[in-house]
Amino acid sequence: MAMVDIYEAKTQLSKLVDEAAAGTDIIIGRNGRPVARITALESSKAPIRFGLMKNRIKVTGGFDAPLPEAILAAFQGRWPR
């Protein structure tokens, strides 16, 4: 961990963020006392797992058939009469 004065951090923020992203924790201090830390975020994106719903979902034969006029009109903002 490296400690940097707040005034130096203001002028070199981009460089400090790059260092933090690379894995170095940066402590920002004011008058020699630590007040904040810049650290890398962990990736929260889970990997995509294909095939989780295999054999659990059944698509019927008329899945892609045209919608009835009443439903189509409702989607388009026209109410059937």
C-alpha positions as protocol buffer text, in pm:
chain_id: "A"
residue {
  index: 1
  type: MET
  ca { x: 0 y: 0 z: 0 }
}
residue {
  index: 2
  type: ALA
  ca { x: 120 y: 347 z: -88 }
}
residue {
  index: 3
  type: MET
  ca { x: 14 y: 663 z: 94 }
}
residue {
  index: 4
  type: VAL
  ca { x: -38 y: 978 z: -109 }
}
residue {
  index: 5
  type: ASP
  ca { x: -125 y: 1328 z: 12 }
}
residue {
  index: 6
  type: ILE
  ca { x: -466 y: 1451 z: -101 }
}
residue {
  index: 7
  type: TYR
  ca { x: -319 y: 1739 z: -300 }
}
residue {
  index: 8
  type: GLU
  ca { x: -89 y: 1502 z: -490 }
}
residue {
  index: 9
  type: ALA
  ca { x: -386 y: 1268 z: -547 }
}
residue {
  index: 10
  type: LYS
  ca { x: -584 y: 1552 z: -706 }
}
residue {
  index: 11
  type: THR
  ca { x: -315 y: 1611 z: -965 }
}
residue {
  index: 12
  type: GLN
  ca { x: -238 y: 1244 z: -1034 }
}
residue {
  index: 13
  type: LEU
  ca { x: -579 y: 1080 z: -997 }
}
residue {
  index: 14
  type: SER
  ca { x: -571 y: 904 z: -1333 }
}
residue {
  index: 15
  type: LYS
  ca { x: -230 y: 750 z: -1259 }
}
residue {
  index: 16
  type: LEU
  ca { x: -342 y: 642 z: -911 }
}
residue {
  index: 17
  type: VAL
  ca { x: -658 y: 479 z: -1048 }
}
residue {
  index: 18
  type: ASP
  ca { x: -447 y: 285 z: -1300 }
}
residue {
  index: 19
  type: GLU
  ca { x: -220 y: 165 z: -1016 }
}
residue {
  index: 20
  type: ALA
  ca { x: -522 y: 61 z: -810 }
}
residue {
  index: 21
  type: ALA
  ca { x: -670 y: -128 z: -1106 }
}
residue {
  index: 22
  type: ALA
  ca { x: -338 y: -312 z: -1135 }
}
residue {
  index: 23
  type: GLY
  ca { x: -372 y: -431 z: -775 }
}
residue {
  index: 24
  type: THR
  ca { x: -199 y: -168 z: -559 }
}
residue {
  index: 25
  type: ASP
  ca { x: -411 y: -17 z: -283 }
}
residue {
  index: 26
  type: ILE
  ca { x: -359 y: 359 z: -259 }
}
residue {
  index: 27
  type: ILE
  ca { x: -421 y: 535 z: 73 }
}
residue {
  index: 28
  type: ILE
  ca { x: -504 y: 905 z: 48 }
}
residue {
  index: 29
  type: GLY
  ca { x: -402 y: 1110 z: 347 }
}
residue {
  index: 30
  type: ARG
  ca { x: -465 y: 1459 z: 475 }
}
residue {
  index: 31
  type: ASN
  ca { x: -203 y: 1614 z: 706 }
}
residue {
  index: 32
  type: GLY
  ca { x: -35 y: 1273 z: 739 }
}
residue {
  index: 33
  type: ARG
  ca { x: -353 y: 1091 z: 846 }
}
residue {
  index: 34
  type: PRO
  ca { x: -523 y: 832 z: 621 }
}
residue {
  index: 35
  type: VAL
  ca { x: -871 y: 939 z: 512 }
}
residue {
  index: 36
  type: ALA
  ca { x: -957 y: 733 z: 201 }
}
residue {
  index: 37
  type: ARG
  ca { x: -847 y: 435 z: -3 }
}
residue {
  index: 38
  type: ILE
  ca { x: -845 y: 370 z: -377 }
}
residue {
  index: 39
  type: THR
  ca { x: -867 y: -1 z: -450 }
}
residue {
  index: 40
  type: ALA
  ca { x: -958 y: -222 z: -744 }
}
residue {
  index: 41
  type: LEU
  ca { x: -1315 y: -352 z: -773 }
}
residue {
  index: 42
  type: GLU
  ca { x: -1377 y: -721 z: -809 }
}
residue {
  index: 43
  type: SER
  ca { x: -1553 y: -829 z: -1123 }
}
residue {
  index: 44
  type: SER
  ca { x: -1916 y: -894 z: -1040 }
}
residue {
  index: 45
  type: LYS
  ca { x: -2010 y: -1036 z: -1377 }
}
residue {
  index: 46
  type: ALA
  ca { x: -2074 y: -1407 z: -1356 }
}
residue {
  index: 47
  type: PRO
  ca { x: -1966 y: -1621 z: -1649 }
}
residue {
  index: 48
  type: ILE
  ca { x: -2240 y: -1718 z: -1892 }
}
residue {
  index: 49
  type: ARG
  ca { x: -2345 y: -2079 z: -1851 }
}
residue {
  index: 50
  type: PHE
  ca { x: -2524 y: -2212 z: -2157 }
}
residue {
  index: 51
  type: GLY
  ca { x: -2775 y: -2495 z: -2140 }
}
residue {
  index: 52
  type: LEU
  ca { x: -2907 y: -2435 z: -1787 }
}
residue {
  index: 53
  type: MET
  ca { x: -3270 y: -2466 z: -1900 }
}
residue {
  index: 54
  type: LYS
  ca { x: -3215 y: -2752 z: -2143 }
}
residue {
  index: 55
  type: ASN
  ca { x: -3506 y: -2998 z: -2132 }
}
residue {
  index: 56
  type: ARG
  ca { x: -3696 y: -2770 z: -1891 }
}
residue {
  index: 57
  type: ILE
  ca { x: -3867 y: -2541 z: -2143 }
}
residue {
  index: 58
  type: LYS
  ca { x: -4101 y: -2667 z: -2411 }
}
residue {
  index: 59
  type: VAL
  ca { x: -4182 y: -2448 z: -2712 }
}
residue {
  index: 60
  type: THR
  ca { x: -4516 y: -2538 z: -2866 }
}
residue {
  index: 61
  type: GLY
  ca { x: -4577 y: -2565 z: -3237 }
}
residue {
  index: 62
  type: GLY
  ca { x: -4770 y: -2237 z: -3265 }
}
residue {
  index: 63
  type: PHE
  ca { x: -4507 y: -2030 z: -3085 }
}
residue {
  index: 64
  type: ASP
  ca { x: -4427 y: -1811 z: -3385 }
}
residue {
  index: 65
  type: ALA
  ca { x: -4781 y: -1794 z: -3520 }
}
residue {
  index: 66
  type: PRO
  ca { x: -4925 y: -1446 z: -3580 }
}
residue {
  index: 67
  type: LEU
  ca { x: -5094 y: -1284 z: -3280 }
}
residue {
  index: 68
  type: PRO
  ca { x: -5471 y: -1250 z: -3274 }
}
residue {
  index: 69
  type: GLU
  ca { x: -5590 y: -908 z: -3394 }
}
residue {
  index: 70
  type: ALA
  ca { x: -5712 y: -801 z: -3046 }
}
residue {
  index: 71
  type: ILE
  ca { x: -5374 y: -864 z: -2882 }
}
residue {
  index: 72
  type: LEU
  ca { x: -5184 y: -707 z: -3170 }
}
residue {
  index: 73
  type: ALA
  ca { x: -5404 y: -396 z: -3151 }
}
residue {
  index: 74
  type: ALA
  ca { x: -5342 y: -366 z: -2775 }
}
residue {
  index: 75
  type: PHE
  ca { x: -4965 y: -380 z: -2828 }
}
residue {
  index: 76
  type: GLN
  ca { x: -4989 y: -109 z: -3093 }
}
residue {
  index: 77
  type: GLY
  ca { x: -5200 y: 117 z: -2870 }
}
residue {
  index: 78
  type: ARG
  ca { x: -5520 y: 57 z: -3066 }
}
residue {
  index: 79
  type: TRP
  ca { x: -5791 y: -93 z: -2853 }
}
residue {
  index: 80
  type: PRO
  ca { x: -6017 y: -341 z: -3030 }
}
residue {
  index: 81
  type: ARG
  ca { x: -6375 y: -235 z: -3094 }
}
